[in-house]
Amino acid sequence: MKTFAIIPAGGKGLRSGTSVPKQYIKINGRELITYTISTFQNCRNINYIVVAAEKSYHKKLKRIIDNYKFNKVISIIEGGKTRQDSVFNCIKSLKADKNDLIIVHDAARPLLSKNILNNSINLAKEKGSAVVSIKAKDTLVTGNKTIVSYLDRRKVYYVQTPQIFKYKDFIKAIKYAEKNKFYGSDESSIMKKIGKRINIVEGSSINIKITTKEDLKILEIIIKQSD
């Protein structure tokens, strides 16, 4: 069984308010995406890494990969119109066996710990799937300018990445999504559509997705404190 990590990095990062996509912003002298790739590069359970990126950033990304000696990166694939399209493009490029594990992780989640990554891989090896999530801590409501109802937070999770499924399940999901023109919010939502049982792995509040300027400030603080 081989393990492939797919990192979709084609987003423009408009909400971060930066002149370049957020994954290429330098934090403490390093591009954000290098922190993300490093976790997979240094994990013994990972065999190969594939990155999806806009064509105009392929040369830049290739230089980054060469500079940091990310030798597990086997290819840079052109991203699609959406994140889902980018992930599908990567999966279609793989020479994988049906039971190989495919891990999808956001390029803009640079604080994934080795423990969480290894825990999710081990669970996926055992049960066929793993999605990193954290239990809701705050009071959750539905509404529109006013509160309509309250949700039971004991039954609510915030879904993160990585998300891991077998190659054969991804192929089935791709066929379903393309046939039905279905776009899910993430990989797990597509897998749920095809009846796949999805196992939850405990994540971390530190495993944040960098989206806004405030997220970038939090990331800078965490990285500086860890150095």
VOPAGU-2260 file (C-alpha; in pm, 1 decimal, decimal comma):
REM VOPAGU-2260
SITE   aa  ch    i         X         Y         Z
SITE  MET   A    0       0,0       0,0       0,0
SITE  LYS   A    1     136,8     340,1    -104,5
SITE  THR   A    2      34,7     674,6      40,4
SITE  PHE   A    3      -4,8     982,6    -180,0
SITE  ALA   A    4     -45,8    1333,9     -38,5
SITE  ILE   A    5    -231,5    1582,5    -255,7
SITE  ILE   A    6    -193,8    1950,2    -174,6
SITE  PRO   A    7    -428,2    2181,7    -368,1
SITE  ALA   A    8    -253,8    2519,4    -386,6
SITE  GLY   A    9    -440,5    2688,6    -667,0
SITE  GLY   A   10    -637,4    2941,0    -463,3
SITE  LYS   A   11    -590,3    3313,9    -511,2
SITE  GLY   A   12    -635,4    3393,6    -142,7
SITE  LEU   A   13    -841,3    3705,0    -206,8
SITE  ARG   A   14    -971,1    3730,2     150,2
SITE  SER   A   15    -617,4    3751,2     287,0
SITE  GLY   A   16    -577,7    4087,6     111,5
SITE  THR   A   17    -226,9    4014,6     -17,5
SITE  SER   A   18     -69,1    4084,2    -357,0
SITE  VAL   A   19      21,5    3717,2    -410,2
SITE  PRO   A   20    -173,4    3400,5    -323,1
SITE  LYS   A   21    -146,4    3336,7      51,1
SITE  GLN   A   22      41,6    3009,2       4,9
SITE  TYR   A   23     340,9    3204,9    -129,6
SITE  ILE   A   24     349,1    3472,7     140,9
SITE  LYS   A   25     671,8    3461,4     338,7
SITE  ILE   A   26     635,5    3394,8     711,5
SITE  ASN   A   27     957,6    3420,3     909,2
SITE  GLY   A   28    1156,7    3410,4     584,1
SITE  ARG   A   29     979,7    3105,6     437,5
SITE  GLU   A   30     686,3    3073,6     199,3
SITE  LEU   A   31     375,4    2952,2     379,0
SITE  ILE   A   32     345,5    2645,0     158,0
SITE  THR   A   33     690,2    2521,4     266,8
SITE  TYR   A   34     560,6    2463,5     619,3
SITE  THR   A   35     275,4    2255,7     477,1
SITE  ILE   A   36     487,9    2044,4     244,4
SITE  SER   A   37     754,6    1991,8     513,2
SITE  THR   A   38     513,1    1800,0     735,4
SITE  PHE   A   39     445,8    1549,0     458,1
SITE  GLN   A   40     805,9    1541,0     338,8
SITE  ASN   A   41     923,6    1447,1     688,1
SITE  CYS   A   42     654,6    1185,3     753,8
SITE  ARG   A   43     771,6     827,5     705,4
SITE  ASN   A   44     418,7     718,8     617,8
SITE  ILE   A   45     412,5     939,9     307,4
SITE  ASN   A   46     549,8     801,1     -18,8
SITE  TYR   A   47     465,9    1072,4    -271,6
SITE  ILE   A   48     341,0    1430,3    -281,2
SITE  VAL   A   49     150,1    1598,7    -565,4
SITE  VAL   A   50      77,4    1972,2    -565,5
SITE  ALA   A   51    -188,5    2149,4    -772,6
SITE  ALA   A   52    -117,5    2510,7    -863,2
SITE  GLU   A   53    -204,3    2777,0   -1116,6
SITE  LYS   A   54       8,7    2743,2   -1428,7
SITE  SER   A   55     157,8    3090,7   -1379,9
SITE  TYR   A   56     304,1    2980,8   -1043,5
SITE  HIS   A   57     454,1    2648,9   -1154,2
SITE  LYS   A   58     805,3    2789,8   -1201,2
SITE  LYS   A   59     797,5    2959,9    -863,5
SITE  LEU   A   60     671,3    2645,8    -696,1
SITE  LYS   A   61     936,3    2435,3    -870,5
SITE  ARG   A   62    1208,5    2667,3    -734,4
SITE  ILE   A   63    1065,4    2636,1    -383,7
SITE  ILE   A   64    1055,2    2257,2    -407,4
SITE  ASP   A   65    1414,8    2245,6    -533,6
SITE  ASN   A   66    1541,7    2493,3    -271,7
SITE  TYR   A   67    1395,6    2293,4      16,5
SITE  LYS   A   68    1481,8    1954,9    -136,7
SITE  PHE   A   69    1125,2    1828,1    -121,9
SITE  ASN   A   70    1214,0    1508,8    -307,4
SITE  LYS   A   71     881,8    1338,0    -233,6
SITE  VAL   A   72     706,9    1586,4    -464,0
SITE  ILE   A   73     667,7    1388,7    -786,3
SITE  SER   A   74     465,8    1639,5    -987,6
SITE  ILE   A   75     303,4    1980,4   -1004,2
SITE  ILE   A   76     -40,0    1961,5   -1166,5
SITE  GLU   A   77    -235,1    2246,9   -1317,7
SITE  GLY   A   78    -517,0    2352,3   -1089,0
SITE  GLY   A   79    -879,3    2363,6   -1199,9
SITE  LYS   A   80   -1149,2    2624,8   -1167,7
SITE  THR   A   81   -1235,2    2503,7    -819,1
SITE  ARG   A   82   -1053,2    2327,0    -538,2
SITE  GLN   A   83   -1244,7    2009,9    -620,9
SITE  ASP   A   84   -1131,5    2027,8    -983,6
SITE  SER   A   85    -771,2    2070,2    -868,6
SITE  VAL   A   86    -792,0    1766,2    -640,9
SITE  PHE   A   87    -950,6    1558,9    -917,6
SITE  ASN   A   88    -678,6    1664,6   -1163,2
SITE  CYS   A   89    -415,4    1541,5    -919,4
SITE  ILE   A   90    -588,6    1208,6    -858,5
SITE  LYS   A   91    -629,7    1147,6   -1231,8
SITE  SER   A   92    -254,9    1196,1   -1275,2
SITE  LEU   A   93    -163,3     922,4   -1026,1
SITE  LYS   A   94     -42,5     573,8   -1104,1
SITE  ALA   A   95    -200,0     423,2    -796,8
SITE  ASP   A   96    -340,9      86,5    -695,5
SITE  LYS   A   97    -701,4      59,1    -582,5
SITE  ASN   A   98    -620,6      29,9    -211,4
SITE  ASP   A   99    -352,9     300,1    -200,5
SITE  LEU   A  100    -434,3     586,5      35,1
SITE  ILE   A  101    -492,8     935,9    -101,3
SITE  ILE   A  102    -451,5    1221,0     146,6
SITE  VAL   A  103    -587,3    1565,5      65,1
SITE  HIS   A  104    -460,3    1857,2     271,6
SITE  ASP   A  105    -508,8    2231,3     227,0
SITE  ALA   A  106    -195,5    2418,7     125,3
SITE  ALA   A  107    -303,8    2694,1     363,3
SITE  ARG   A  108    -301,9    2468,1     672,7
SITE  PRO   A  109      68,1    2490,2     759,2
SITE  LEU   A  110      42,2    2390,2    1126,0
SITE  LEU   A  111     -60,5    2026,3    1088,6
SITE  SER   A  112     117,8    1820,0    1352,9
SITE  LYS   A  113     297,7    1493,4    1279,9
SITE  ASN   A  114      88,9    1317,3    1543,7
SITE  ILE   A  115    -241,1    1412,8    1384,0
SITE  LEU   A  116    -112,3    1318,4    1038,9
SITE  ASN   A  117      12,2     979,3    1157,5
SITE  ASN   A  118    -306,8     913,4    1357,6
SITE  SER   A  119    -520,6     982,8    1052,2
SITE  ILE   A  120    -307,4     761,0     827,9
SITE  ASN   A  121    -318,9     475,5    1077,1
SITE  LEU   A  122    -697,5     497,3    1107,9
SITE  ALA   A  123    -737,5     508,8     729,2
SITE  LYS   A  124    -519,0     200,8     695,5
SITE  GLU   A  125    -738,1      21,5     947,8
SITE  LYS   A  126   -1084,4     139,6     842,6
SITE  GLY   A  127   -1046,7     282,2     492,5
SITE  SER   A  128   -1106,4     649,0     564,2
SITE  ALA   A  129   -1015,8     931,1     802,0
SITE  VAL   A  130   -1121,3    1293,0     827,4
SITE  VAL   A  131    -958,0    1525,8    1079,3
SITE  SER   A  132   -1215,6    1725,5    1275,1
SITE  ILE   A  133   -1253,3    1907,2    1605,0
SITE  LYS   A  134   -1556,0    1921,7    1832,4
SITE  ALA   A  135   -1740,4    2251,5    1850,5
SITE  LYS   A  136   -1666,1    2448,7    2166,9
SITE  ASP   A  137   -1882,2    2756,5    2124,8
SITE  THR   A  138   -2257,2    2795,1    2136,7
SITE  LEU   A  139   -2391,6    2734,9    1785,4
SITE  VAL   A  140   -2702,5    2895,6    1641,8
SITE  THR   A  141   -2894,2    2929,5    1317,8
SITE  GLY   A  142   -3043,3    3259,2    1209,4
SITE  ASN   A  143   -3028,4    3567,0     990,5
SITE  LYS   A  144   -2944,4    3883,3    1189,1
SITE  THR   A  145   -3144,1    3732,5    1474,0
SITE  ILE   A  146   -3108,7    3391,4    1639,7
SITE  VAL   A  147   -3362,9    3136,1    1520,1
SITE  SER   A  148   -3250,8    2820,5    1698,2
SITE  TYR   A  149   -2966,1    2659,8    1892,3
SITE  LEU   A  150   -2770,5    2353,2    1783,1
SITE  ASP   A  151   -2648,2    2079,7    2012,4
SITE  ARG   A  152   -2272,7    2140,5    1998,3
SITE  ARG   A  153   -2207,4    1792,2    2137,0
SITE  LYS   A  154   -2306,2    1662,3    1794,2
SITE  VAL   A  155   -2125,7    1926,2    1586,7
SITE  TYR   A  156   -1770,5    1910,3    1449,6
SITE  TYR   A  157   -1554,7    2154,1    1257,3
SITE  VAL   A  158   -1409,2    1959,6     964,0
SITE  GLN   A  159   -1043,7    2018,7     880,0
SITE  THR   A  160    -786,4    1843,5     665,1
SITE  PRO   A  161    -618,7    1604,7     603,5
SITE  GLN   A  162    -894,0    1387,5     464,1
SITE  ILE   A  163    -795,5    1035,7     359,4
SITE  PHE   A  164    -968,9     780,6     140,1
SITE  LYS   A  165    -867,3     487,7     -77,6
SITE  TYR   A  166    -785,0     551,4    -441,5
SITE  LYS   A  167   -1071,4     328,2    -559,3
SITE  ASP   A  168   -1319,4     534,0    -355,7
SITE  PHE   A  169   -1187,3     858,2    -500,9
SITE  ILE   A  170   -1228,7     722,1    -853,4
SITE  LYS   A  171   -1590,5     632,1    -773,0
SITE  ALA   A  172   -1643,8     978,9    -621,5
SITE  ILE   A  173   -1496,9    1151,9    -924,8
SITE  LYS   A  174   -1726,7     960,6   -1159,3
SITE  TYR   A  175   -2028,6    1047,3    -942,6
SITE  ALA   A  176   -1940,5    1415,8    -913,2
SITE  GLU   A  177   -1870,3    1461,0   -1282,9
SITE  LYS   A  178   -2180,8    1270,6   -1391,2
SITE  ASN   A  179   -2408,7    1463,9   -1155,1
SITE  LYS   A  180   -2222,4    1796,8   -1173,1
SITE  PHE   A  181   -2194,5    1786,7    -796,9
SITE  TYR   A  182   -1952,3    2015,8    -614,5
SITE  GLY   A  183   -1898,1    1935,5    -250,2
SITE  SER   A  184   -1758,1    2162,8      16,6
SITE  ASP   A  185   -1476,9    1912,2      69,5
SITE  GLU   A  186   -1378,4    1553,9     -10,1
SITE  SER   A  187   -1582,9    1403,2     272,2
SITE  SER   A  188   -1905,5    1557,6     140,3
SITE  ILE   A  189   -1856,0    1380,0    -192,8
SITE  MET   A  190   -1771,8    1053,2     -21,5
SITE  LYS   A  191   -2088,8    1082,0     185,1
SITE  LYS   A  192   -2285,6    1116,4    -139,0
SITE  ILE   A  193   -2155,9     781,4    -263,7
SITE  GLY   A  194   -2236,0     612,1      68,3
SITE  LYS   A  195   -1885,0     598,5     210,5
SITE  ARG   A  196   -1850,1     559,1     587,3
SITE  ILE   A  197   -1635,5     845,0     716,6
SITE  ASN   A  198   -1425,3     803,5    1028,6
SITE  ILE   A  199   -1336,4    1105,7    1241,0
SITE  VAL   A  200    -987,9    1169,1    1378,1
SITE  GLU   A  201    -939,7    1425,8    1653,2
SITE  GLY   A  202    -777,7    1739,3    1516,2
SITE  SER   A  203    -647,1    2056,7    1677,9
SITE  SER   A  204    -749,2    2420,0    1704,0
SITE  ILE   A  205    -393,9    2505,0    1596,5
SITE  ASN   A  206    -448,9    2330,0    1262,0
SITE  ILE   A  207    -609,7    2645,0    1125,1
SITE  LYS   A  208    -670,8    2730,7     762,0
SITE  ILE   A  209    -512,2    3063,6     673,3
SITE  THR   A  210    -784,1    3269,2     508,9
SITE  THR   A  211    -784,0    3626,6     643,0
SITE  LYS   A  212    -531,3    3888,5     752,8
SITE  GLU   A  213    -608,6    3794,7    1112,7
SITE  ASP   A  214    -519,0    3431,7    1039,0
SITE  LEU   A  215    -184,1    3544,0     898,6
SITE  LYS   A  216    -110,9    3738,5    1216,7
SITE  ILE   A  217    -195,4    3433,3    1430,2
SITE  LEU   A  218      31,5    3217,2    1213,0
SITE  GLU   A  219     321,7    3460,7    1248,3
SITE  ILE   A  220     286,9    3459,2    1627,6
SITE  ILE   A  221     272,6    3078,6    1650,6
SITE  ILE   A  222     572,5    3027,3    1421,6
SITE  LYS   A  223     784,4    3287,3    1600,4
SITE  GLN   A  224     706,7    3129,2    1936,8
SITE  SER   A  225     796,0    2781,9    1809,4
SITE  ASP   A  226    1137,0    2887,6    1671,1
